[in-house]
Amino acid sequence: KLNKHGENIIGRIDMSIKTLAEDNIKEITEGIIRDMESHDMTQPFVPKWITNLHMNVDGYQYTGWNQFHLNYKYGYSTPIWGTYNQWNKIGLHPAPRSGRPLWQPMTFKTEDKKTGKEKIIQRFKAVAIHSIDHVSGDSKVIEDLRDSLLNRINTATEYTQVESIDKQVSRLDAKITHGSNRACYIPSTDEIMMPQHTAFKKTESYYSTLFHEITHWSGHKTRCNRTLSGSFASNDYAFEELIAELGASFHMAKYGMLHTTRQDHVHYLKSWAKALRDKPDALRSACKYASQSFFYIRDVTNKIDSKEQVAV
């Protein structure tokens, strides 16, 4: 598409979004490192990484880095987004220059130079999405979309939130033993050990810890198959701990509850910061694995829900 001067407008917009995407990656990573390195280790760490689950106009929840990025950079926006075409399809129109980057996977076929065989590679392209806050058109369509998609869990009482979580966790068929003096997941026995509920000062602290361990549990070779054999203080161990923290953030956001890093894990902050300095892409990789865990657990419990409904 050309403007009156013969310039390629679409190409210019794409380049602008690509630049914004690259700038955001750098800014987010530097911000996370700064927060971790400057944190007072004697105080609780509240990582407001994922506080809401952002979605597109069809109700599809974004995954991995896209979910993290939208929360960290644009968490103040209503968590409903769409591309220019998605909004136009339902008669709504995004405001000029309101686009924010979304990483869209692109699959390519290429020849392996060593073997000469065809192989498939995946890369990511930054495309523009627009918040429902920045679209115009039929106000009833906009309000109906808000009402139908927004998660109302934040208006629920703590009691109903806890009921919902306990119901979901019970359907995982995970072996969870309470009464331990510390929380941990033991891969060799595939068991989660938890202190009693009363050992936690806040409800959020108990469930943040539980979802942290459940995220580890999901990494078992029969589930999401992550590396869980790293020795204490190793890079693999620290990376898995970061995945578990992000996974807990996803789950707590689903129930409208604030995630808090437990005090005995605060000392990991500096090792996570070092890992991000050594390998800036580690944060996006951790987001990817945490997201896989979250959706694995969600899908398992949804299947059980469906089976129960059919039985009824």
C-alpha positions in Angstrom: 0.0 0.0 0.0 1.4 3.4 -1.0 0.7 6.9 0.2 0.4 9.9 -2.0 4.2 10.2 -2.1 4.6 6.7 -3.4 6.0 5.4 -0.1 5.3 1.9 1.2 3.1 2.5 4.3 2.8 -1.2 5.3 6.5 -1.7 5.1 7.1 1.4 7.2 4.6 0.2 9.8 6.2 -3.3 9.9 9.6 -1.8 10.5 8.2 0.4 13.2 6.7 -2.6 15.0 9.9 -4.6 14.5 11.9 -1.8 16.1 9.5 -1.5 19.0 9.6 -5.3 19.5 13.4 -5.3 19.7 13.4 -2.2 22.0 10.8 -3.9 24.3 12.8 -7.1 24.6 15.9 -5.1 25.7 14.0 -2.9 28.0 12.1 -5.7 29.7 15.2 -7.9 30.2 17.2 -4.9 31.6 14.3 -4.0 33.9 14.0 -7.6 35.2 17.7 -7.8 35.9 17.7 -4.4 37.6 14.8 -5.5 39.8 16.4 -8.7 40.8 19.9 -7.3 41.5 18.6 -4.4 43.5 16.0 -6.3 45.6 16.5 -6.4 49.4 17.0 -10.1 50.1 15.4 -9.8 53.5 12.1 -8.7 52.0 9.5 -10.8 50.0 9.8 -10.5 46.3 6.5 -9.8 44.5 7.1 -10.3 40.8 4.2 -8.5 39.1 5.2 -10.3 35.9 1.8 -11.8 34.9 -1.2 -10.2 36.7 -3.9 -10.8 34.0 -4.3 -13.2 31.1 -4.3 -11.2 27.8 -6.3 -12.6 24.9 -7.3 -11.8 21.3 -10.8 -10.9 20.1 -11.7 -14.6 19.8 -10.9 -15.3 23.4 -7.6 -17.1 22.6 -5.2 -16.5 25.5 -1.7 -15.5 24.3 1.1 -17.8 25.3 4.8 -17.6 26.4 6.7 -14.4 25.8 3.7 -12.7 24.2 1.7 -13.1 27.5 4.7 -12.0 29.6 5.4 -9.0 27.3 1.8 -7.7 27.2 1.6 -7.9 31.0 5.0 -6.4 31.7 4.8 -3.5 29.2 1.1 -3.0 28.7 -0.5 -4.4 31.8 -2.5 -1.2 32.3 -4.5 -2.0 29.1 -7.7 -3.9 29.0 -6.4 -7.5 28.2 -8.3 -7.8 24.8 -6.3 -7.3 21.6 -6.6 -7.9 17.9 -4.8 -7.3 14.7 -6.0 -4.6 12.3 -7.8 -7.2 10.3 -9.3 -8.9 13.3 -10.9 -5.7 14.5 -12.1 -4.7 11.0 -13.7 -8.1 10.6 -16.1 -7.2 13.4 -16.6 -3.6 12.3 -14.2 -1.9 14.6 -11.3 0.3 13.8 -7.9 0.7 15.6 -6.6 4.2 16.2 -3.5 5.2 14.1 -0.2 4.4 15.7 -1.8 2.3 18.5 -0.1 -0.9 17.4 1.9 -3.0 19.9 4.1 -5.9 18.9 3.1 -9.6 19.0 5.5 -12.3 18.1 3.9 -14.5 15.4 5.5 -17.9 14.6 6.5 -18.4 10.9 7.4 -21.8 9.5 9.9 -22.2 6.7 11.3 -25.1 4.7 15.0 -25.1 3.9 17.8 -27.4 3.0 20.1 -28.7 5.7 23.6 -27.8 4.4 25.2 -30.8 6.1 22.7 -33.6 5.1 21.2 -32.0 2.0 17.8 -33.0 3.3 14.8 -30.7 3.7 14.2 -29.3 7.2 11.6 -27.1 8.8 12.6 -24.1 10.9 10.5 -21.7 12.9 11.1 -18.0 13.3 9.1 -15.2 14.8 7.8 -12.1 13.1 6.6 -9.1 15.0 3.1 -8.0 13.9 1.0 -5.2 15.2 -1.9 -5.8 17.6 -4.3 -3.1 19.1 -6.0 -3.0 22.5 -9.7 -2.8 22.7 -9.0 0.5 24.5 -7.9 2.0 21.2 -10.6 0.9 18.8 -13.7 2.8 17.7 -17.0 1.8 16.1 -20.3 0.5 17.5 -20.0 1.1 21.3 -22.4 -1.8 21.9 -20.2 -4.2 20.0 -17.2 -3.0 22.1 -19.0 -3.4 25.4 -20.5 -6.8 24.5 -17.0 -8.0 23.7 -15.6 -6.7 27.0 -18.5 -8.4 28.9 -18.1 -11.7 27.1 -14.3 -12.0 27.3 -13.2 -10.4 30.5 -12.3 -12.7 33.3 -14.5 -11.8 36.2 -12.5 -13.9 38.7 -11.2 -10.7 40.3 -14.7 -10.0 41.6 -14.9 -13.4 43.3 -14.4 -13.9 47.0 -11.3 -15.5 48.3 -13.4 -18.4 49.3 -14.7 -19.1 45.8 -11.2 -18.6 44.4 -9.8 -21.2 46.8 -12.6 -23.6 45.9 -11.9 -23.3 42.2 -8.2 -23.8 42.7 -8.6 -26.8 45.0 -11.0 -28.4 42.5 -8.5 -27.9 39.7 -5.6 -29.3 41.6 -7.6 -32.3 42.8 -8.2 -33.2 39.1 -4.5 -33.4 38.3 -4.1 -36.7 40.1 -0.8 -35.4 41.5 0.6 -36.9 44.6 0.7 -34.0 47.1 1.7 -34.7 50.7 1.2 -32.1 53.4 3.1 -31.9 56.6 6.6 -31.4 55.3 8.9 -28.7 56.8 9.5 -27.3 53.3 7.9 -27.3 49.9 9.6 -29.3 47.1 9.0 -31.6 44.2 10.8 -35.0 44.1 11.2 -36.2 40.5 12.3 -39.7 41.6 9.0 -40.4 43.4 7.0 -37.9 41.3 5.7 -36.4 44.6 5.0 -32.8 45.8 5.8 -32.1 49.4 4.0 -29.2 51.0 3.9 -27.7 54.5 0.4 -27.4 56.1 -1.8 -24.5 55.0 -1.4 -23.0 58.5 2.4 -22.6 57.9 1.7 -19.8 55.5 0.7 -16.3 56.7 -1.4 -15.5 53.6 -3.6 -17.6 51.3 -1.7 -16.2 48.3 1.6 -17.4 49.7 0.3 -21.0 50.0 -1.1 -21.2 46.5 1.9 -19.4 44.9 4.1 -22.1 46.5 1.7 -24.9 45.4 1.6 -23.7 41.8 5.4 -23.3 41.8 5.7 -27.0 42.8 3.0 -28.1 40.4 4.9 -26.4 37.6 8.0 -28.5 38.5 5.6 -31.6 38.6 4.5 -30.8 35.0 8.1 -31.0 33.8 8.2 -34.8 34.5 9.2 -36.9 31.5 5.7 -38.2 31.1 4.2 -34.7 30.9 6.1 -31.7 29.5 9.5 -33.5 29.6 11.9 -30.8 30.9 15.3 -31.2 32.4 14.8 -31.7 36.1 18.1 -33.3 37.0 20.2 -30.2 37.5 22.3 -30.1 40.7 21.6 -27.4 43.2 23.1 -24.0 42.2 23.7 -25.2 38.6 22.5 -23.2 35.6 19.9 -25.9 34.8 18.6 -25.8 38.4 18.3 -22.0 38.4 16.6 -22.0 35.0 14.0 -24.6 36.2 13.3 -22.5 39.3 12.7 -19.4 37.1 10.3 -21.5 34.9 8.4 -22.6 38.1 8.1 -19.0 39.3 6.7 -17.9 35.9 4.4 -20.8 35.9 3.1 -19.9 39.3 2.5 -16.3 38.0 0.4 -17.7 35.1 -1.8 -19.7 37.5 -2.2 -17.0 40.1 -3.2 -14.5 37.4 -5.9 -17.0 36.2 -7.5 -16.8 39.6 -7.0 -13.1 40.1 -4.5 -13.6 43.0 -1.1 -11.9 43.5 1.9 -14.1 43.1 4.6 -13.8 45.8 8.0 -15.5 45.6 8.5 -17.5 48.8 11.3 -16.2 51.0 13.6 -19.2 50.7 13.7 -18.6 46.9 14.6 -14.9 47.1 18.2 -15.9 47.1 17.8 -17.2 43.5 17.2 -13.7 42.2 20.9 -12.9 41.7 21.5 -16.2 39.9 18.5 -15.6 37.7 19.8 -12.1 36.9 23.3 -13.5 36.1 21.6 -16.1 33.8 19.8 -13.3 32.0 23.0 -11.3 31.6 24.8 -14.3 30.2 22.0 -15.3 27.9 19.4 -12.6 27.4 17.1 -15.0 25.5 16.8 -17.1 28.6 13.8 -15.1 29.8 11.8 -15.8 26.6 12.7 -19.5 26.8 11.6 -19.6 30.4 8.3 -17.9 29.5 7.8 -20.5 26.7 8.2 -23.5 29.1 6.1 -21.9 31.9 3.4 -21.3 29.4 3.5 -24.9 28.1 3.2 -26.1 31.7 0.2 -23.7 32.4 -1.7 -24.8 29.3 -0.8 -28.5 29.9 -2.4 -28.3 33.4 -5.4 -26.3 32.1 -6.0 -28.8 29.3 -5.8 -31.8 31.6 -8.4 -30.4 34.0 -10.6 -29.2 31.1 -10.7 -32.8 29.7 -11.8 -34.1 33.1 -14.5 -31.4 33.2 -15.8 -32.4 29.8 -15.9 -36.1 30.7 -17.9 -35.3 33.9 -20.3 -33.2 32.0 -20.9 -36.0 29.5 -21.4 -38.5 32.3 -24.0 -36.2 33.8 
